[in-house]
Amino acid sequence: MLQTCSFLQQNGILYRENHPIRSHTAYKVGGNAKLAVFPDSLPQFHSVIGWCRSRKLPFFLIGGGANIIVSDDGLPGVTIFTEQLNRLFLKNGKIIAQCGVSMESLALFAAGHGISGFEFLYDIPGSVGGALVMNAGNNDGEMKNITCFVQAAAATNRLVTLNQHQCKFSYRTSRFKKEKLVVLQAAFNASNRKSGKIIRSEMNRIKNQRRRKFPIEFPNGGSVFKRPPGGYAGRLIETAGCGGLRVGDAQVSEKHRGFIINTGNATAADIRGLIALVQKRVKETHGILLEREQIFLPEDMEK
Ligand SMILES: Cc1cc2nc3c(=O)[nH]c(=O)nc-3n(C[C@H](O)[C@H](O)[C@H](O)COP(=O)(O)OP(=O)(O)OC[C@H]3O[C@@H](n4cnc5c(N)ncnc54)[C@H](O)[C@@H]3O)c2cc1C
């Protein structure tokens, strides 16, 4: 730990020991990061990843924290928060966004420049990095549709630039997730021009439609499960009698059965326990194992 901190100090990189993670997550649960690091430039970010890899320190990435359930025991090793990597600009006819740019900022930036195609992500919480990893999307679009290139750090820490095809996007996953590549920044298609007024009205339509369906009054992490082939997780959960089911302060939302809400002081263990219970009941009722979309840290994603 001391050696790691001296590397961070020498390079002027902001860090905190035993830093609470819960306020960085949509569910508002989880323990502390043993060492939390907040790079504020891509060279800093890349050097931290290289440092962790060369020292074989386990490391974790947190963007907007909208799709993760961090253990109550917190995270060992190094947790890198990308929130300060938030530069966003136009270059050579593309929108360039660093990995920590929020989806909302990206959508608003595109609308402000009369660029269409980004309306669908206006109401998706989280960052560009997390959205590329998850190929975030909804009925109105997905990251795959707007991505031209992604710059990422490979397992060797070499920087690679991948085109859209090489990113291997598919439903709620990507090469970044499967091969544990770290996203630094991305270039998005800016060629689809429309009036800002039309784009904003579409963004607001999508947002209002979603807000009516989602239990936004409570901390939640969006859809817990992936859509099973030929159906909706929410429907299976409802017909398995899981609406309103609770473990501690975690509850299957009555408003949207595909969501779990933190009704007060839920722990990560409550949410994880409820997920397992729902999976069990749905399996017993329908013979289908619901696959989790949300990521358990540390187990699912140690880089
Ligand atoms: C109310 C609500 C509604 C939602 N609606 C949708 C929706 O409509 N569609 C949808 O797809 N999702 C939705 N989600 C889920 C979530 O918004 C998306 O999955 C989002 O893309 C997660 O981004 P993030 O930055 O928060 O990622 P995080 O939760 O921070 O991280 C997700 C994963 O990506 C990894 N990661 C983060 N940054 C990087 C990086 N730079 N390089 C490599 N790995 C990285 C993390 O380690 C983690 O494994 C919703 C969530 C909420 C709370």
The ligand as an SDF file (V2000), in Angstrom:
LIG
                    3D

 53 58  0  0  0  0  0  0  0  0999 V2000
  -32.6410    4.0630  -13.4140 C   0  0  0  0  0  0  0  0  0  0  0  0
  -31.7250    3.2780  -14.3210 C   0  0  0  0  0  0  0  0  0  0  0  0
  -32.1110    3.0660  -15.6330 C   0  0  0  0  0  0  0  0  0  0  0  0
  -31.2730    2.3430  -16.4950 C   0  0  0  0  0  0  0  0  0  0  0  0
  -31.6750    2.1610  -17.7820 N   0  0  0  0  0  0  0  0  0  0  0  0
  -30.8650    1.4900  -18.6280 C   0  0  0  0  0  0  0  0  0  0  0  0
  -31.2370    1.3060  -19.9960 C   0  0  0  0  0  0  0  0  0  0  0  0
  -32.2670    1.7580  -20.4620 O   0  0  0  0  0  0  0  0  0  0  0  0
  -30.3910    0.6060  -20.7780 N   0  0  0  0  0  0  0  0  0  0  0  0
  -29.2140    0.0940  -20.3250 C   0  0  0  0  0  0  0  0  0  0  0  0
  -28.4830   -0.5270  -21.1090 O   0  0  0  0  0  0  0  0  0  0  0  0
  -28.8420    0.2490  -19.0380 N   0  0  0  0  0  0  0  0  0  0  0  0
  -29.6320    0.9450  -18.1920 C   0  0  0  0  0  0  0  0  0  0  0  0
  -29.2510    1.0910  -16.8850 N   0  0  0  0  0  0  0  0  0  0  0  0
  -27.9920    0.5010  -16.4140 C   0  0  0  0  0  0  0  0  0  0  0  0
  -26.7970    1.4590  -16.5460 C   0  0  0  0  0  0  0  0  0  0  0  0
  -27.2390    2.7780  -16.6740 O   0  0  0  0  0  0  0  0  0  0  0  0
  -25.9280    1.1160  -17.7580 C   0  0  0  0  0  0  0  0  0  0  0  0
  -25.4650   -0.2160  -17.7030 O   0  0  0  0  0  0  0  0  0  0  0  0
  -24.7240    2.0510  -17.8520 C   0  0  0  0  0  0  0  0  0  0  0  0
  -24.1600    1.9310  -19.1210 O   0  0  0  0  0  0  0  0  0  0  0  0
  -23.6670    1.7640  -16.7950 C   0  0  0  0  0  0  0  0  0  0  0  0
  -22.6720    2.7650  -16.9290 O   0  0  0  0  0  0  0  0  0  0  0  0
  -21.7870    3.1620  -15.6730 P   0  0  0  0  0  0  0  0  0  0  0  0
  -20.7870    4.1650  -16.0990 O   0  0  0  0  0  0  0  0  0  0  0  0
  -22.6710    3.5530  -14.5510 O   0  0  0  0  0  0  0  0  0  0  0  0
  -21.0680    1.7930  -15.3880 O   0  0  0  0  0  0  0  0  0  0  0  0
  -20.6480    1.2130  -13.9640 P   0  0  0  0  0  0  0  0  0  0  0  0
  -21.8760    0.7260  -13.2760 O   0  0  0  0  0  0  0  0  0  0  0  0
  -19.7790    2.1710  -13.2640 O   0  0  0  0  0  0  0  0  0  0  0  0
  -19.7780   -0.0130  -14.4640 O   0  0  0  0  0  0  0  0  0  0  0  0
  -20.3460   -1.0360  -15.2540 C   0  0  0  0  0  0  0  0  0  0  0  0
  -19.2200   -1.9900  -15.6630 C   0  0  0  0  0  0  0  0  0  0  0  0
  -18.3410   -1.3090  -16.5450 O   0  0  0  0  0  0  0  0  0  0  0  0
  -17.0120   -1.2940  -16.0140 C   0  0  0  0  0  0  0  0  0  0  0  0
  -16.4090   -0.0170  -16.4240 N   0  0  0  0  0  0  0  0  0  0  0  0
  -16.7840    1.2420  -16.0890 C   0  0  0  0  0  0  0  0  0  0  0  0
  -16.0060    2.1390  -16.7280 N   0  0  0  0  0  0  0  0  0  0  0  0
  -15.1120    1.4250  -17.4570 C   0  0  0  0  0  0  0  0  0  0  0  0
  -14.0480    1.7700  -18.3430 C   0  0  0  0  0  0  0  0  0  0  0  0
  -13.6980    3.0480  -18.5850 N   0  0  0  0  0  0  0  0  0  0  0  0
  -13.3490    0.7690  -18.9530 N   0  0  0  0  0  0  0  0  0  0  0  0
  -13.6540   -0.5340  -18.7130 C   0  0  0  0  0  0  0  0  0  0  0  0
  -14.6360   -0.9240  -17.8620 N   0  0  0  0  0  0  0  0  0  0  0  0
  -15.3730    0.0540  -17.2650 C   0  0  0  0  0  0  0  0  0  0  0  0
  -17.1720   -1.4350  -14.5170 C   0  0  0  0  0  0  0  0  0  0  0  0
  -16.0270   -1.9830  -13.9170 O   0  0  0  0  0  0  0  0  0  0  0  0
  -18.3600   -2.3910  -14.4550 C   0  0  0  0  0  0  0  0  0  0  0  0
  -17.9140   -3.7070  -14.6710 O   0  0  0  0  0  0  0  0  0  0  0  0
  -30.0480    1.8290  -16.0150 C   0  0  0  0  0  0  0  0  0  0  0  0
  -29.6560    2.0740  -14.6900 C   0  0  0  0  0  0  0  0  0  0  0  0
  -30.4790    2.7950  -13.8530 C   0  0  0  0  0  0  0  0  0  0  0  0
  -30.0310    3.0720  -12.4540 C   0  0  0  0  0  0  0  0  0  0  0  0
  1  2  1  0
  2  3  1  0
  2 52  2  0
  3  4  2  0
  4  5  1  0
  4 50  1  0
  5  6  2  0
  6  7  1  0
  6 13  1  0
  7  8  2  0
  7  9  1  0
  9 10  1  0
 10 11  2  0
 10 12  1  0
 12 13  2  0
 13 14  1  0
 14 15  1  0
 14 50  1  0
 15 16  1  0
 16 17  1  0
 16 18  1  0
 18 19  1  0
 18 20  1  0
 20 21  1  0
 20 22  1  0
 22 23  1  0
 23 24  1  0
 24 25  2  0
 24 26  1  0
 24 27  1  0
 27 28  1  0
 28 29  2  0
 28 30  1  0
 28 31  1  0
 31 32  1  0
 32 33  1  0
 33 34  1  0
 33 48  1  0
 34 35  1  0
 35 36  1  0
 35 46  1  0
 36 37  1  0
 36 45  1  0
 37 38  2  0
 38 39  1  0
 39 40  1  0
 39 45  2  0
 40 41  1  0
 40 42  2  0
 42 43  1  0
 43 44  2  0
 44 45  1  0
 46 47  1  0
 46 48  1  0
 48 49  1  0
 50 51  2  0
 51 52  1  0
 52 53  1  0
M  END
$$$$
